[in-house]
Amino acid sequence: MLKKLLVLFILSYPCMGQTIVSEDELSAQDQGWMKDYQAGPVQLGKELAASFQEILDAAFPRYSANSQRVMLRVFVGDKGKIDYLVYEVHGDDIKKEVLVRIMQHELGPAFSSWQMTGVDRKYLFNFFFGTKGVRQPTRLRPKSDSTTLTTLEELRAYPLPEKITTINLGGLDLRQVPEEIYRFPNLKVLSLEANQLTSARFRLDKFPRLETLMLHSNPLTQLKLKGKSRLKRINLQTVKLKHSPAALKKLRQLESVWLGFNPQLDLRKKDFRRLRRIEDLNLYACKLKSLSPHIRLAKNLQVLDLYYNELEALPAAITRLSRLTHLAAANNRLEKLPENMGNLKKLQYLYLHHNRLSKLPESIGALDSLGVLDIGYNWFYSYPLPVNHLKNLKELDLSGNKLPAFPPALTELMNLDRIFLRGNPFLQKERDVQFNRQIETVEQRNGEIFY
């Protein structure tokens, strides 16, 4: 249980060393200590989440007019005290120094006074929050023009509806879909994000040209789409989905579905059947502990985003996605990759940073189309030799690993434009003659090394 003592917002509270750090700051440090922490109990996580949400909701509106997406990683020691708090904020109106102030002077005094009883081991909790924001001033809202409308008043009175191709009604506290949208037959983009919609019903046959529907950041639990449509993109991030909406099955031209920031999402076989035609699937920060092998049913996938989940492995079925060009599975708990990764012949970008990988499957060397490989901030103690078979590799990131020496095999990669080596142990040593010669060899081949 969480024993909550007196919580004070003391702006003069002293900085607590490196207890609170950003993801970027942590990336520059040795992360071997993380392996001592295991996933924490669900009930304790709920209590922590409720307390953090309360504090963030009180803190952020004083500094930002907009809602923010905050990701926290909380490392709890075996004595029940929080050892480390790592944060990342997705927002474009908060300066770095302001974020530091919020985290160290708002969260700092609070969690330093917490003591969790009954804790006898080290735990890690991952949290994703949407903070409250002050109502955004009208002057900061997107402005209407000859093809775009941004207010309800304009929707009702605009004299030339056939001229309008975009409607943006984001952040207006709408509780239902305005009927006035059906005045505009040539609509291509409809944005209703960041409102209070709990259910939404659209007669898509009224919009024969509609391509993009933005519904993210609504407390949406029900979605109905009626009629044939040319819709290509739908954003359902940060709603309250548990499964992909059945309505998606009817959208035969749908290419992109964003379902990120839905922590209760549990994709089943029928969900992937609904998504079988899509090319871009975003499952960012859904707290996924596993990915269903039925992912293979989404056979047209080209881009798969699995950032910030809790995956310990990828299903072997993922290697059957023969059209995949982008795979992003960074910031998970991956310890290994499927043996048949080499089957992904069209893969061009592979992002696996901030995981627990210590080796790569031999088959990865068969990825002839791969141009970018990011395996930074993993547990590589030796250079993964399969990398040297990637004949078209242009960018390689090995930052933040455990490499004890400069990998001589890097000098054999002929087409590399950029190599990232920051944060490895060998860079803490004094550079010797051999090291300088190896650096020069790479640079002479027009390769740039960041160390």
MILUMRO-850269 format. One record per residue (C-alpha): y, z, x; residue in one letter. Coordinates in steps of 0.5 Angstrom, whole numbers, padded with zeros to 4 digits, always signed. Layout:
BEGIN
YZXA ...
***
This chain:
BEGIN
+0000+0000+0000M +0007-0001+0002L +0011+0005+0003K +0018+0003+0002K +0023+0008+0005L +0031+0007+0004L +0033+0000+0005V +0041-0001+0007L +0045-0007+0009F +0048-0005+0015I +0052-0011+0018L +0053-0007+0024S +0045-0006+0025Y +0043-0007+0033P +0039-0013+0034C +0032-0011+0035M +0030-0015+0041G +0026-0021+0040Q +0023-0018+0034T +0026-0023+0029I +0026-0030+0032V +0027-0037+0029S +0021-0042+0030E +0025-0046+0035D +0026-0039+0039E +0018-0038+0039L +0016-0045+0041S +0019-0043+0048A +0015-0037+0049Q +0008-0036+0050D +0004-0035+0044Q -0003-0033+0046G -0002-0026+0043W -0002-0030+0036M -0010-0030+0036K -0010-0022+0035D -0007-0023+0028Y -0012-0025+0022Q -0010-0027+0015A -0007-0021+0011G -0010-0018+0005P -0007-0021-0002V -0005-0015-0005Q -0001-0013+0001L +0002-0020+0002G +0004-0020-0005K +0008-0013-0004E +0011-0016+0002L +0013-0022-0001A +0017-0019-0007A +0021-0014-0002S +0023-0020+0002F +0025-0024-0004Q +0029-0019-0006E +0033-0018+0000I +0034-0026+0001L +0036-0027-0006D +0042-0021-0004A +0043-0024+0002A +0044-0032+0002F +0049-0032-0004P +0054-0029+0001R +0054-0034+0006Y +0051-0041+0002S +0053-0044-0004A +0046-0047-0005N +0039-0045-0006S +0035-0045+0001Q +0028-0046+0003R +0026-0040+0007V +0019-0040+0011M +0017-0033+0014L +0011-0031+0019R +0010-0024+0019V +0006-0021+0024F +0004-0014+0022V +0001-0009+0027G -0005-0004+0027D +0000+0002+0026K +0003-0002+0019G +0009-0003+0022K +0012-0011+0023I +0011-0013+0030D +0014-0020+0029Y +0018-0024+0024L +0019-0031+0025V +0024-0035+0021Y +0025-0042+0019E +0031-0045+0014V +0031-0051+0011H +0039-0052+0009G +0044-0056+0011D +0050-0052+0010D +0049-0046+0014I +0050-0045+0021K +0046-0042+0026K +0050-0036+0028E +0050-0035+0020V +0042-0035+0020L +0042-0030+0026V +0046-0025+0022R +0042-0026+0016I +0036-0025+0019M +0038-0019+0024Q +0043-0016+0020H +0040-0016+0013E +0032-0017+0014L +0033-0012+0020G +0035-0006+0017P +0030-0007+0011A +0023-0008+0015F +0025-0003+0020S +0024+0002+0015S +0017+0000+0012W +0011+0003+0014Q +0004+0000+0011M -0001+0005+0010T -0009+0004+0011G -0008-0002+0016V -0012-0001+0022D -0012-0008+0024R -0007-0014+0026K -0005-0018+0020Y -0001-0025+0019L +0003-0027+0013F +0006-0033+0011N +0011-0034+0006F +0015-0039+0003F +0021-0037-0001F +0027-0041-0005G +0033-0037-0005T +0038-0036-0010K +0045-0040-0009G +0052-0039-0012V +0053-0045-0017R +0055-0051-0013Q +0063-0052-0014P +0064-0059-0018T +0067-0062-0012R +0061-0061-0008L +0057-0065-0013R +0056-0072-0012P +0061-0076-0015K +0060-0082-0020S +0062-0089-0019D +0061-0096-0022S +0053-0095-0022T +0052-0088-0022T +0053-0082-0027L +0053-0075-0025T +0055-0071-0031T +0053-0070-0038L +0060-0072-0041E +0059-0079-0038E +0052-0080-0040L +0055-0079-0047R +0061-0083-0047A +0060-0089-0041Y +0062-0095-0045P +0058-0100-0040L +0051-0097-0040P +0047-0103-0037E +0051-0102-0031K +0048-0096-0029I +0043-0096-0024T +0043-0088-0022T +0043-0082-0026I +0044-0075-0022N +0044-0069-0026L +0042-0064-0021G +0044-0057-0021G +0047-0057-0028L +0042-0051-0031D +0039-0056-0036L +0033-0053-0040R +0031-0060-0043Q +0031-0067-0041V +0038-0070-0044P +0036-0075-0050E +0043-0079-0047E +0039-0082-0041I +0036-0087-0046Y +0042-0090-0046R +0041-0094-0040F +0036-0099-0039P +0037-0101-0032N +0036-0094-0029L +0033-0095-0022K +0034-0087-0020V +0033-0081-0025L +0035-0074-0021S +0034-0068-0025L +0032-0063-0019E +0034-0056-0019A +0035-0055-0026N +0031-0050-0031Q +0026-0055-0034L +0020-0052-0036T +0017-0058-0039S +0019-0065-0039A +0017-0071-0043R +0019-0078-0041F +0019-0085-0045R +0018-0089-0039L +0018-0096-0043D +0025-0095-0044K +0026-0095-0037F +0023-0102-0035P +0026-0102-0028R +0026-0094-0026L +0023-0093-0019E +0024-0086-0017T +0024-0080-0021L +0026-0073-0018M +0024-0067-0021L +0023-0062-0016H +0026-0055-0016S +0025-0054-0023N +0020-0048-0026P +0016-0054-0029L +0009-0053-0032T +0008-0059-0036Q +0010-0066-0035L +0009-0072-0040K +0010-0079-0038L +0009-0084-0044K +0009-0092-0044G +0008-0097-0038K +0012-0096-0032S +0014-0099-0025R +0015-0092-0022L +0014-0092-0015K +0016-0085-0013R +0016-0078-0016I +0018-0071-0013N +0015-0065-0016L +0016-0060-0010Q +0018-0053-0011T +0016-0053-0019V +0010-0049-0021K +0004-0054-0021L -0003-0052-0020K -0006-0059-0021H -0003-0066-0020S -0001-0068-0027P -0005-0072-0031A +0000-0077-0033A +0000-0079-0026L -0006-0083-0027K -0002-0088-0032K +0003-0090-0026L -0001-0096-0023R +0005-0098-0019Q +0006-0091-0016L +0006-0090-0009E +0009-0084-0007S +0008-0077-0009V +0011-0070-0007W +0008-0064-0009L +0010-0059-0003G +0012-0052-0004F +0007-0051-0010N +0004-0045-0007P -0001-0045-0013Q -0003-0052-0012L -0011-0053-0012D -0013-0060-0012L -0020-0062-0015R -0024-0069-0015K -0020-0071-0022K -0013-0070-0018D -0015-0074-0013F -0017-0080-0018R -0010-0079-0021R -0008-0081-0014L -0012-0086-0012R -0007-0091-0011R -0001-0088-0008I +0001-0089-0001E +0005-0083+0001D +0002-0076-0001L +0006-0070+0001N +0003-0063+0001L +0008-0059+0005Y +0008-0051+0005A +0003-0051-0001C -0001-0045+0002K -0008-0049+0003L -0013-0046+0006K -0018-0052+0005S -0017-0059+0004L -0022-0062-0001S -0027-0068+0001P -0025-0071-0005H -0018-0073-0001I -0023-0080+0001R -0021-0082-0006L -0014-0083-0005A -0016-0089-0001K -0010-0093+0000N -0006-0087+0003L -0002-0089+0009Q +0002-0082+0010V -0001-0075+0009L +0004-0069+0010D +0000-0063+0011L +0005-0059+0015Y +0006-0051+0014Y -0001-0050+0011N -0007-0045+0012E -0012-0050+0014L -0017-0048+0019E -0020-0055+0019A -0019-0062+0016L -0025-0065+0012P -0029-0070+0015A -0028-0074+0009A -0021-0075+0012I -0023-0080+0017T -0025-0085+0011R -0018-0086+0010L -0018-0093+0013S -0011-0095+0012R -0007-0088+0014L -0002-0089+0019T +0002-0082+0019H -0002-0076+0019L +0002-0069+0020A -0002-0063+0020A +0002-0059+0024A +0004-0051+0023N -0003-0050+0021N -0009-0046+0024R -0013-0052+0026L -0019-0050+0031E -0022-0057+0032K -0021-0064+0029L -0027-0068+0025P -0031-0072+0030E -0030-0079+0027N -0022-0079+0028M -0023-0085+0032G -0025-0089+0025N -0017-0088+0023L -0016-0095+0027K -0009-0096+0024K -0006-0089+0025L +0000-0089+0029Q +0003-0082+0029Y -0001-0076+0029L +0003-0069+0029Y -0002-0063+0031L +0003-0058+0034H +0003-0051+0033H -0004-0050+0031N -0010-0047+0035R -0013-0053+0038L -0016-0053+0045S -0020-0059+0046K -0020-0066+0042L -0026-0070+0040P -0028-0076+0045E -0027-0081+0039S -0020-0080+0039I -0019-0085+0045G -0021-0090+0040A -0014-0090+0036L -0012-0096+0039D -0006-0096+0034S -0003-0089+0036L +0004-0089+0039G +0006-0082+0038V +0001-0076+0039L +0004-0069+0039D -0001-0063+0041I +0005-0058+0043G +0004-0051+0042Y -0004-0050+0042N -0009-0047+0046W -0010-0053+0051F -0012-0049+0058Y -0014-0056+0061S -0012-0063+0060Y -0015-0067+0054P -0018-0073+0058L -0019-0077+0051P -0012-0078+0051V -0012-0083+0057N -0016-0088+0053H -0010-0089+0048L -0008-0095+0051K -0002-0096+0047N +0001-0089+0047L +0008-0088+0048K +0010-0081+0047E +0006-0075+0048L +0008-0068+0047D +0004-0062+0051L +0009-0057+0051S +0008-0050+0050G +0000-0050+0052N -0003-0046+0057K -0004-0052+0063L -0004-0048+0070P -0002-0055+0073A +0001-0061+0072F -0005-0066+0070P -0006-0071+0075P -0009-0076+0069A -0002-0077+0066L +0000-0081+0072T -0006-0086+0069E -0002-0087+0063L +0001-0094+0064M +0005-0095+0057N +0008-0088+0056L +0016-0087+0055D +0016-0080+0054R +0012-0074+0056I +0014-0067+0054F +0011-0061+0058L +0016-0055+0057R +0013-0048+0056G +0007-0049+0060N +0005-0044+0066P +0005-0049+0072F +0013-0050+0070L +0014-0043+0072Q +0011-0044+0079K +0015-0047+0085E +0015-0054+0085R +0011-0057+0091D +0011-0064+0094V +0005-0066+0090Q +0008-0064+0084F +0014-0068+0086N +0010-0074+0088R +0007-0074+0081Q +0013-0074+0077I +0016-0079+0081E +0010-0084+0080T +0011-0083+0072V +0018-0084+0073E +0017-0090+0077Q +0013-0093+0071R +0019-0092+0066N +0016-0086+0063G +0021-0080+0062E +0019-0073+0063I +0022-0067+0059F +0020-0060+0063Y 
***
